[in-house]
Amino acid sequence: MLLIALGLAMDSFSVSIANGLATKTFQATKALKIAVFFGFFQAIMPVIGWFAGVHIIDLIADYDHWVAFFLLAFIGAKMIYESIKNESDTLVASLSIKVLLVLSIATSIDALAVGLSLSLLQVAIIIPAIVTGVVTFSLSFFGVYLGGRFGRVLKSRIESLGGIILLVIGLKILLEHLGFI
């Protein structure tokens, strides 16, 4: 559960570092604002995905482990690709509510897919959602701080790590359902 939360939080952490880079000095109120938005959306999106999955589970029960694997593998591979291509997130000097909403939704789309995967695996969603929200909140707050200090060095490595974590979890789910683990 914690590994999934860490994997999901890496996009938000990366964007938080980028925002820390933009300001160059740590501002606790800005860090708190970013952390609240990112943490909330990372917690709510898996719940939305889970509820969507509950309604389609009977249609795909025979191959749900494949769906979970491909979703997690796709998300993980995308994160690794973006870190290698060094596609930077938009740095925003002044974070309006609108900008925070867009960034929060954009960084939590993968959490929606993970919530769908968890519903297909018949895993209760409350604890994963809370853990993901708390981990994302904490890492986002810390990311704004780190951005001003070490962000240029850490950014792509952090996103790659998140992608690798999601790939490994997807592979584990697949291997478990195929009887290899």
N, C-alpha and C positions, 0 to 999 in steps of 0.2 A: 504494500500500500504506500509506504513511504517512498519507494523507488518510483512508482507511478507519479506521485505528487512532485517529486524532484524533477522528473522528466518533463512534466507539464509546466512546471514553473520556470523552466529555462528560457522560454521566449520572453516572458514577463521580466525575468531577471536581466536578460540581454537588453531589452528596451529601457529598463530602469538605469542600467549602466550608461546607455547612450544619453539618457536625459541628464544623468549626473555629469557626463562629459560636456553637455551643452551649457550647464550653469557654472561649472568649474569650481564652485564653492558649495559646500554642503548646507542645505536649508532643510531643517527638520520638518517644517510644515509642508514643503513640497514633497519630501520623501513620504510623509504620512499620507498625503492626498493620493499619490501614485499607488502606494501600497494598498490603500483601502479599495480603490477602483479595481486594480488587478486581482487582489485577493477575492473580492466579491464575485467578479465574473468567472474566475477560475473555479470557484465553489459552485456557482449556479449553473454553469454550462453543462457539467457532467450530469446534473440532476435532470436538465431538459433532455439531454441525449438518452438518459436512462429511461425516462418516461416514454420517449418515442420508441425505444427498443422493446419495452414491455408489450407494446401493442403489435409488434411484428414478430415476436419470438416464435409463435407457432408456425409462421410461414417459413422460417429459416432454421428451425431447431436442428436439423440434420447436418448443417454445415456452418453453424454459428462460430465454431472455433476458427474456421478459415476466414470468416468475415472479421473476427477480432484480430487475427494475425495480420491480414492485409491492411486493415485500418491503422494498426500500430506501426507496422512496417512502413507504410506510406508516409505517415507523419514523421517517424524517425528518420527515414531517408531524406525527406524534404528538409528537415532541420539540418542534417549533415551537409546536404547539397548547398543550402543557403550559407552555411558557415564557411564552406570551401570557396564558394563564389564570392564570399565577402560582401554579400548584398547588405548594405547598411540600412537600418531602420531610420525613419525620418527623425531628426533631432528637432525638438520643439522647445524654444526658449520659454514661451509662456503657455502653460497648459490650461486651456479652457476646458469646461465640462464636456463640450462637444468633442474636442480632440482626445480627451481621456476616454470617453465612451468608445470612440472609433478604435483607439489603441487597445483598450480592454477587450473589445469584441474580437479584434483581429488576433490578439495573442491567446485567446481562449477557444478558438474554433476547434483546435485539437482536443481540448477537454470535452467538448460536445461528442466527438467521435469516441473518446475513451468511455464516456458515460454510456453510449450506445453499446460498446463492447462489453462493459460490465453487466448491462441488463441481459445481454445474450448469454453471458456466463452465469446468470442468476445470482449475482453478487449484490447484496444490499448496498444502497448508494449513500446513505447518510454519513457514515464514517469516512469513506473515501472523499466525499465532497468537503467535509470539514477539514480533514487533513490537508487536502490540496489547497483550500483557501488559506489556511494558516501558514503552510509552507510558502505559498506564493506571496502572501502579505509580508512575511519575514524576509524572504529573499529580495523582494522588490524594494523594501525599505533599505536593506543593506546594499542593494545594487546601486541606488542613487548615491550613497556614500562612496562606494568603491569607484563609481564612474569618474568622479573627480580626481581620484588618486591613481588607479591602475587600469581604467576601462579599455583603453586602446589595445592593451596586451591581452586581456582576458576575454573580450567579447566573443570572438569566433570559437575559441576553445570551449567556452561554456555551452554554446548552442550545439556544438558537436557532441559533447558529453550527454546532453539531454536527448539527442537523437539516438545515440548508442543505447542509452537506458531503455527507451521505448522499443527499439528493435529487439533487444534481448528479452524483454517482457513478452512481446508478441511471439517470439520464437518459443519461449517457455510454454505459453498457453497452447500453441500448436502441438508441441511435442508431448505435453501432458494428455491432450485429447486423443492423440494418435497412439498413446500407450507406451511411449519411449521413456517417460519419466514417471 
